[in-house]
Amino acid sequence: MESVRARSRWYLPAARGLTAKQPAIAAASVRPAPSFHAEALESRTLLSSAIVPSFADPAPIAAVGTILPRQAAPVVTVNPIDHTVIAGKNFVSFTAAASGFPAPTVQWQTSPIGRFFFTDIAGATLATYTFAPAVTQNGSKFRAVFTNVRGTATTAAATLTVQTAPVVTSNPLNAAAPSGHSISFTAAASGTPTPTVQWQVSNNGGSTFSNISGATSLTYSFTASSASNHDTYRAVFSNPAGSVTSTFATFTLQTPPVITTQPLSQTVKAGYVHGFRAAASGVPTPTVQWQVSINGGTTFADLAGATSTTYFFSEGKYDGSRNGYKYRAVFTNAAGFATTAIATLTVQTYPVPTHNPMNLTVNAGQPASFHVAFTGTPTPTIQWQVSTNGGSYSNISGAHSADYNF
C-alpha cells in the first residue's frame, strides 16, 4: 500500500516571547513511524525547535508528514484450478495470487498421487508455474505457498490429470463352438481416462467392419449359430487422447462328425496285408480311433495306435486268429462323435491235414475204407485221388467226403 501525505495545523501558546495573536511558523521535520495501520488517518509530526517570534497574530503552523501502511500477512486471493492435458501434446500452467505487505514471495509445491505430503518444486517461484507434464504426473496435486515477514498462506491444491491414448493390453482370441453354445470375445486396453470400448464385426473376412449395437463391454458374448460362422470381431478403444483397435478374432462354428465312408467287411487270405478304411466330416476335423470286438460285436476295445482313417494289419500264412473279428471306427471332435458301421473280417487259411489216411491191407472182394481230416478257413473241400502206377494220381469221381469207401 502506498504512503499517504497529510497536513496538520498546529497552534503555539503565547510563551517563548510570542503574543497571544502572533502567528509563528516552524519548519517541521518528519520522523517516520515504525509501523502504521493502512487505514489510519492520523500522522505524527514533530515541530522544529527553530521558532520565529514576533508575529502579529497566531496562525496555524503547517507541517507535512508521511503515513506508511502497516505490515500484513499474506492472504490468498486466487487459488489454482484443476487442469486436464494430453500427454506429450500440451503445456500446463497453474496460477495463484495473494495480498500482503511486504509483497509475499511464492513457492510452488507438488504432491504425487497417493502421497499425503507436498515438496517444493525447484525454481517454481513465480505466480504462474508452467511446465510440460509427464505421464507419471497424472493425479498429482499442485499448490502455492506465499510468504512474507508476517507469515505464510497456502492455496488450495489443484489436481493435474494427464490423459494418455489407449494402448491394447489384451487382444481377442479365435473361438469355436457348436451351434447353440455361448461364445465370448474379450479385449482390454490401458489409458487415461479409462477408454470406452466398442465391438465391431466383419462378415467379409475383415475387409470392412461395423459397430455391434450395445457391445460396449470388455467382453462380447453371443450364441453360436451358422449365421455367425467365420465372422471376425475386434474391439475399438477410445478416450479424449485418441483411439486404438485390437487385432481381430474369428468365430468358427463347430459341427459334429458325420460318417462319409463306412468300412466294408472283408475276406482275405492269411499271410497277406489287409485293412479297413473309414472317413468322416466335421469342424474341427475329427480324430479317429479304431476299435475291435472279439465276441461277435457285444463289446469293443480301442486298438492301440490305430488312429488313422485306414487301419492295416497282416496275419501269418496259417494264422486265422482274427477270423470273425469285427471292426469299427469312432470319429470325435469338440462338437461330438460318430461311430461307423461294423465290418467283419474273414481270414482264409490254407488247409492243414489233421488226420492222414493209413495204409490198408484187405482180401480181394472185401470192403476197404480210408479216412482223412483237414482244418482251414473256409472248411476245405476234399477230393480223393488214386495212383495205379506208384507215381501219377488222378481224381476219383465222386470221392469228396472225409471217408472213401470201396
C-alpha positions as CSV (number, residue, x, y, z in Angstrom):
1,M,0.0,0.0,0.0
2,E,1.4,3.4,-1.0
3,S,2.2,6.1,1.7
4,V,-0.3,8.9,2.2
5,R,0.7,12.6,2.5
6,A,-1.2,14.5,5.2
7,R,-1.1,18.1,6.5
8,S,-1.8,19.1,10.1
9,R,-2.4,22.5,11.7
10,W,-0.7,23.3,15.0
11,Y,-1.0,26.4,17.3
12,L,1.7,27.7,19.6
13,P,1.0,29.2,23.0
14,A,1.9,32.7,24.0
15,A,5.1,31.5,25.6
16,R,8.6,32.0,24.4
17,G,8.1,35.7,23.7
18,L,5.1,35.4,21.4
19,T,1.9,37.4,21.9
20,A,-1.4,35.7,22.0
21,K,-2.3,36.7,18.5
22,Q,1.1,36.4,16.9
23,P,1.5,33.5,14.5
24,A,4.6,31.6,14.4
25,I,5.8,29.4,11.6
26,A,8.0,26.4,12.3
27,A,9.7,24.3,9.8
28,A,8.5,20.8,10.7
29,S,10.8,17.9,10.3
30,V,9.2,14.5,9.8
31,R,10.3,11.3,11.5
32,P,8.8,8.1,10.1
33,A,6.8,6.0,12.4
34,P,7.9,2.4,12.9
35,S,4.5,0.9,12.0
36,F,1.1,2.2,10.9
37,H,-2.2,0.6,10.0
38,A,-3.0,1.1,6.4
39,E,-6.4,2.5,7.3
40,A,-5.1,5.1,9.9
41,L,-5.7,8.7,9.2
42,E,-3.6,10.4,11.8
43,S,0.0,11.4,11.3
44,R,2.8,12.1,13.7
45,T,4.6,15.4,13.2
46,L,7.3,16.9,15.4
47,L,7.9,20.7,15.3
48,S,11.4,22.0,14.9
49,S,12.8,24.0,17.8
50,A,13.5,26.8,15.4
51,I,10.5,29.1,16.1
52,V,10.4,32.5,14.6
53,P,8.9,35.1,17.1
54,S,7.2,38.5,16.5
55,F,4.1,37.6,14.6
56,A,1.1,39.8,14.9
57,D,-1.5,37.1,15.1
58,P,-1.3,33.5,16.0
59,A,-1.6,31.3,12.9
60,P,-1.7,27.6,12.3
61,I,1.6,26.1,11.6
62,A,1.7,23.9,8.5
63,A,3.6,20.6,8.8
64,V,4.0,17.8,6.2
65,G,4.2,14.1,7.3
66,T,4.2,10.5,5.7
67,I,1.8,7.6,6.5
68,L,3.2,4.1,5.9
69,P,1.0,1.0,5.6
70,R,1.1,-1.5,8.3
71,Q,2.8,-4.9,7.5
72,A,0.2,-7.6,6.8
73,A,0.5,-11.4,6.5
74,P,-0.3,-12.9,3.0
75,V,-3.9,-13.6,2.1
76,V,-4.7,-15.9,-0.9
77,T,-6.8,-14.1,-3.4
78,V,-6.5,-16.5,-6.4
79,N,-6.4,-20.3,-6.0
80,P,-5.0,-22.6,-8.8
81,I,-7.6,-24.6,-10.7
82,D,-7.6,-28.2,-11.9
83,H,-6.2,-28.9,-15.3
84,T,-6.6,-31.8,-17.8
85,V,-4.0,-32.2,-20.6
86,I,-2.9,-34.8,-23.1
87,A,0.5,-36.4,-22.5
88,G,3.2,-35.1,-24.9
89,K,0.9,-32.6,-26.6
90,N,0.3,-29.7,-24.1
91,F,2.0,-27.5,-21.6
92,V,0.1,-26.7,-18.4
93,S,0.0,-23.6,-16.2
94,F,-1.1,-23.1,-12.7
95,T,-1.7,-19.6,-11.4
96,A,-2.2,-18.2,-7.9
97,A,-2.1,-14.8,-6.2
98,A,-2.1,-13.3,-2.6
99,S,-2.1,-9.9,-1.0
100,G,0.1,-8.8,1.9
101,F,2.8,-6.3,2.9
102,P,5.5,-6.5,2.1
103,A,4.6,-8.3,-1.1
104,P,4.9,-12.0,-0.4
105,T,7.2,-14.4,-2.3
106,V,5.8,-17.6,-3.8
107,Q,6.9,-21.2,-3.8
108,W,5.1,-23.9,-5.8
109,Q,4.8,-27.4,-4.3
110,T,3.6,-30.7,-5.6
111,S,2.3,-34.0,-4.2
112,P,2.3,-37.1,-6.4
113,I,-0.8,-39.2,-6.5
114,G,-1.1,-41.5,-3.4
115,R,1.2,-39.2,-1.3
116,F,0.0,-37.1,1.6
117,F,2.7,-34.5,1.7
118,F,4.0,-31.7,-0.6
119,T,7.5,-30.9,-1.6
120,D,8.9,-27.7,-3.2
121,I,9.4,-27.6,-6.9
122,A,12.9,-26.2,-7.7
123,G,12.8,-22.8,-9.4
124,A,9.0,-22.5,-9.3
125,T,8.8,-19.1,-7.6
126,L,6.5,-17.1,-9.9
127,A,2.8,-16.5,-9.6
128,T,2.3,-18.8,-12.7
129,Y,4.0,-22.2,-12.9
130,T,4.2,-23.6,-16.4
131,F,5.7,-27.0,-17.5
132,A,5.3,-29.9,-19.9
133,P,3.5,-32.6,-17.8
134,A,4.8,-36.2,-17.8
135,V,2.5,-39.3,-17.8
136,T,3.8,-40.1,-14.3
137,Q,2.4,-36.8,-13.0
138,N,-1.2,-37.9,-13.6
139,G,-3.2,-37.3,-10.5
140,S,-0.5,-35.1,-8.9
141,K,-1.6,-32.0,-6.9
142,F,-0.1,-28.6,-7.0
143,R,-0.3,-25.6,-4.6
144,A,1.4,-22.3,-4.0
145,V,2.8,-21.1,-0.6
146,F,3.0,-17.3,-0.2
147,T,5.4,-15.9,2.5
148,N,6.5,-12.5,3.9
149,V,7.8,-11.3,7.3
150,R,4.4,-11.5,8.8
151,G,3.6,-15.1,7.9
152,T,2.6,-17.6,5.2
153,A,-0.6,-18.5,3.3
154,T,-1.1,-21.7,1.3
155,T,-3.5,-22.0,-1.6
156,A,-6.0,-24.9,-2.2
157,A,-4.5,-27.8,-4.1
158,A,-5.2,-28.2,-7.8
159,T,-5.2,-31.6,-9.5
160,L,-3.4,-32.4,-12.8
161,T,-5.0,-35.0,-15.0
162,V,-2.7,-36.3,-17.7
163,Q,-4.6,-38.1,-20.4
164,T,-2.9,-40.9,-22.3
165,A,-4.1,-42.5,-25.5
166,P,-5.4,-46.1,-25.2
167,V,-3.0,-49.0,-25.6
168,V,-4.3,-52.5,-26.2
169,T,-3.1,-54.9,-23.4
170,S,-5.1,-57.9,-24.4
171,N,-6.4,-59.0,-27.9
172,P,-9.4,-61.2,-28.5
173,L,-8.6,-64.9,-29.4
174,N,-10.2,-67.1,-32.1
175,A,-13.2,-69.0,-30.8
176,A,-15.2,-72.1,-31.9
177,A,-18.3,-73.8,-30.5
178,P,-21.2,-75.9,-31.7
179,S,-24.5,-74.2,-32.6
180,G,-26.4,-73.1,-29.5
181,H,-23.4,-72.7,-27.3
182,S,-22.3,-69.3,-25.8
183,I,-19.3,-67.6,-27.4
184,S,-17.3,-64.8,-25.7
185,F,-14.5,-62.5,-27.0
186,T,-12.5,-60.4,-24.5
187,A,-10.1,-57.5,-25.0
188,A,-8.5,-54.9,-22.8
189,A,-6.6,-51.6,-23.0
190,S,-4.9,-49.1,-20.8
191,G,-5.3,-45.3,-21.0
192,T,-6.3,-42.2,-19.0
193,P,-9.1,-41.7,-18.7
194,T,-10.2,-45.3,-18.8
195,P,-11.0,-45.9,-22.5
196,T,-14.5,-46.9,-23.7
197,V,-14.9,-49.9,-25.9
198,Q,-17.0,-50.6,-29.0
199,W,-17.0,-54.1,-30.5
200,Q,-17.2,-54.4,-34.3
201,V,-18.0,-57.3,-36.7
202,S,-16.9,-58.2,-40.2
203,N,-18.9,-60.5,-42.5
204,N,-16.4,-60.4,-45.3
205,G,-13.2,-61.7,-43.7
206,G,-12.1,-58.4,-42.2
207,S,-12.3,-56.2,-45.3
208,T,-14.9,-53.9,-43.6
209,F,-16.2,-53.7,-40.0
210,S,-19.4,-52.3,-38.5
211,N,-20.3,-51.5,-34.9
212,I,-22.3,-54.0,-32.9
213,S,-25.2,-52.2,-31.2
214,G,-24.8,-52.3,-27.4
215,A,-21.5,-54.2,-27.5
216,T,-19.6,-51.8,-25.2
217,S,-18.2,-54.1,-22.5
218,L,-14.7,-55.6,-22.4
219,T,-16.3,-59.0,-23.1
220,Y,-18.7,-59.5,-26.0
221,S,-20.8,-62.7,-25.9
222,F,-23.4,-64.2,-28.2
223,T,-25.0,-67.6,-29.1
224,A,-23.2,-69.6,-31.8
225,S,-25.1,-70.2,-35.0
226,S,-24.5,-70.9,-38.6
227,A,-25.2,-67.2,-39.4
228,S,-22.1,-66.1,-37.5
229,N,-19.8,-68.8,-38.8
230,H,-16.4,-67.4,-40.0
231,D,-17.3,-63.8,-38.8
232,T,-14.4,-61.8,-37.4
233,Y,-14.6,-59.5,-34.4
234,R,-12.5,-56.7,-33.0
235,A,-12.6,-54.0,-30.2
236,V,-12.1,-50.3,-30.6
237,F,-10.9,-48.4,-27.5
238,S,-11.3,-44.6,-27.3
239,N,-10.8,-41.7,-24.9
240,P,-10.2,-38.0,-25.4
241,A,-6.5,-38.6,-26.1
242,G,-7.1,-41.0,-29.0
243,S,-8.2,-44.5,-30.1
244,V,-6.8,-47.9,-30.8
245,T,-8.1,-51.1,-32.4
246,S,-7.4,-54.6,-31.3
247,T,-6.4,-57.4,-33.6
248,F,-9.4,-59.3,-34.9
249,A,-10.5,-62.8,-33.9
250,T,-12.6,-65.3,-36.0
251,F,-15.5,-67.4,-34.9
252,T,-15.8,-70.9,-36.3
253,L,-19.0,-72.9,-35.9
254,Q,-18.2,-76.4,-34.8
255,T,-20.1,-79.3,-36.4
256,P,-20.2,-82.9,-35.1
257,P,-18.6,-85.7,-37.2
258,V,-20.7,-87.2,-40.0
259,I,-19.6,-90.5,-41.4
260,T,-18.8,-90.2,-45.1
261,T,-17.1,-93.6,-45.7
262,Q,-18.1,-96.8,-44.0
263,P,-15.7,-99.7,-43.5
264,L,-16.5,-102.8,-45.5
265,S,-16.4,-106.4,-44.4
266,Q,-13.5,-108.3,-46.0
267,T,-12.5,-111.8,-46.8
268,V,-8.7,-112.1,-47.1
269,K,-6.1,-114.8,-47.3
270,A,-3.8,-115.4,-44.4
271,G,-0.3,-114.1,-44.9
272,Y,-1.4,-111.0,-46.8
273,V,-1.7,-107.4,-45.6
274,H,-5.3,-106.2,-45.2
275,G,-7.1,-103.4,-43.6
276,F,-10.2,-101.2,-43.3
277,R,-10.9,-97.6,-44.3
278,A,-13.4,-95.0,-43.0
279,A,-13.9,-91.3,-43.2
280,A,-16.0,-88.5,-41.6
281,S,-16.5,-84.8,-42.0
282,G,-16.8,-82.3,-39.2
283,V,-15.4,-79.0,-37.8
284,P,-12.9,-79.2,-36.4
285,T,-11.5,-82.2,-38.3
286,P,-12.4,-85.2,-36.3
287,T,-9.9,-87.6,-34.8
288,V,-10.3,-91.3,-35.4
289,Q,-9.9,-94.4,-33.2
290,W,-10.4,-97.9,-34.5
291,Q,-11.9,-100.5,-32.2
292,V,-12.2,-104.3,-32.4
293,S,-14.7,-106.8,-30.9
294,I,-13.6,-110.4,-30.4
295,N,-17.0,-111.5,-29.0
296,G,-19.2,-111.0,-32.0
297,G,-19.8,-107.3,-31.5
298,T,-21.0,-107.4,-27.9
299,T,-18.2,-105.2,-26.7
300,F,-15.5,-103.2,-28.4
301,A,-12.0,-102.1,-27.3
302,D,-9.6,-99.5,-28.7
303,L,-6.8,-100.7,-30.9
304,A,-3.5,-99.2,-29.7
305,G,-2.1,-96.8,-32.2
306,A,-4.9,-97.3,-34.7
307,T,-5.7,-93.5,-35.2
308,S,-5.6,-93.1,-39.0
309,T,-8.5,-93.3,-41.3
310,T,-7.1,-96.6,-42.6
311,Y,-6.3,-99.5,-40.4
312,F,-3.8,-102.0,-41.8
313,F,-2.6,-105.3,-40.4
314,S,-1.4,-108.7,-41.5
315,E,-1.6,-112.4,-40.5
316,G,0.7,-115.3,-40.7
317,K,0.2,-117.7,-43.6
318,Y,-1.6,-120.2,-41.4
319,D,-2.8,-117.8,-38.7
320,G,-6.5,-117.2,-38.7
321,S,-6.8,-116.0,-35.2
322,R,-8.6,-112.8,-36.3
323,N,-11.1,-114.6,-38.3
324,G,-14.6,-113.4,-37.4
325,Y,-13.3,-110.3,-35.6
326,K,-15.5,-107.2,-36.0
327,Y,-14.1,-103.7,-36.5
328,R,-15.4,-100.1,-36.4
329,A,-14.1,-96.5,-36.3
330,V,-15.1,-93.8,-33.8
331,F,-14.7,-90.2,-35.1
332,T,-14.6,-87.4,-32.4
333,N,-14.3,-83.6,-32.3
334,A,-15.3,-80.8,-29.9
335,A,-18.9,-80.9,-31.2
336,G,-19.5,-84.6,-30.7
337,F,-18.7,-88.1,-32.1
338,A,-19.9,-90.6,-34.7
339,T,-19.3,-94.3,-35.0
340,T,-19.1,-96.2,-38.2
341,A,-21.0,-99.4,-39.1
342,I,-19.3,-102.7,-38.1
343,A,-17.2,-104.6,-40.6
344,T,-16.4,-108.3,-40.2
345,L,-13.0,-109.8,-41.1
346,T,-12.9,-113.3,-42.6
347,V,-9.4,-114.7,-42.8
348,Q,-8.9,-117.6,-45.2
349,T,-6.3,-120.1,-44.1
350,Y,-4.6,-122.9,-46.1
351,P,-5.9,-126.4,-45.4
352,V,-3.9,-128.3,-42.9
353,P,-4.3,-132.1,-42.6
354,T,-5.0,-133.2,-39.1
355,H,-5.5,-136.9,-40.0
356,N,-3.8,-138.7,-42.8
357,P,-5.1,-141.9,-44.4
358,M,-3.5,-145.1,-43.1
359,N,-2.1,-148.0,-45.3
360,L,-4.6,-150.8,-45.5
361,T,-4.3,-154.5,-46.4
362,V,-7.5,-156.4,-47.3
363,N,-8.5,-159.6,-49.1
364,A,-9.9,-159.3,-52.6
365,G,-13.6,-158.7,-52.5
366,Q,-13.6,-157.3,-49.0
367,P,-14.6,-153.6,-48.4
368,A,-11.9,-151.0,-47.8
369,S,-12.1,-147.5,-46.2
370,F,-9.7,-144.6,-45.9
371,H,-10.3,-141.6,-43.6
372,V,-8.8,-138.1,-43.7
373,A,-9.3,-134.7,-41.9
374,F,-8.3,-131.1,-42.6
375,T,-8.5,-127.8,-40.9
376,G,-8.8,-124.5,-42.8
377,T,-10.9,-121.4,-43.4
378,P,-13.3,-121.8,-45.0
379,T,-13.8,-125.5,-44.4
380,P,-11.7,-127.3,-47.0
381,T,-13.3,-129.5,-49.7
382,I,-11.9,-133.0,-50.3
383,Q,-11.0,-134.8,-53.5
384,W,-9.7,-138.3,-53.2
385,Q,-7.2,-139.4,-55.8
386,V,-5.6,-142.7,-56.7
387,S,-2.4,-143.8,-58.3
388,T,-2.1,-147.2,-60.1
389,N,1.5,-146.8,-61.2
390,G,3.1,-145.6,-58.0
391,G,3.6,-142.2,-59.4
392,S,0.9,-140.1,-61.0
393,Y,-2.5,-139.6,-59.4
394,S,-5.9,-139.0,-60.8
395,N,-9.2,-137.9,-59.2
396,I,-11.7,-140.4,-58.1
397,S,-15.1,-139.4,-59.3
398,G,-17.5,-138.5,-56.5
399,A,-14.9,-139.1,-53.8
400,H,-15.4,-135.8,-51.9
401,S,-16.1,-136.8,-48.3
402,A,-13.6,-137.4,-45.4
403,D,-14.1,-141.1,-45.8
404,Y,-13.5,-143.0,-49.0
405,N,-15.1,-146.4,-49.0
406,F,-14.9,-149.0,-51.8
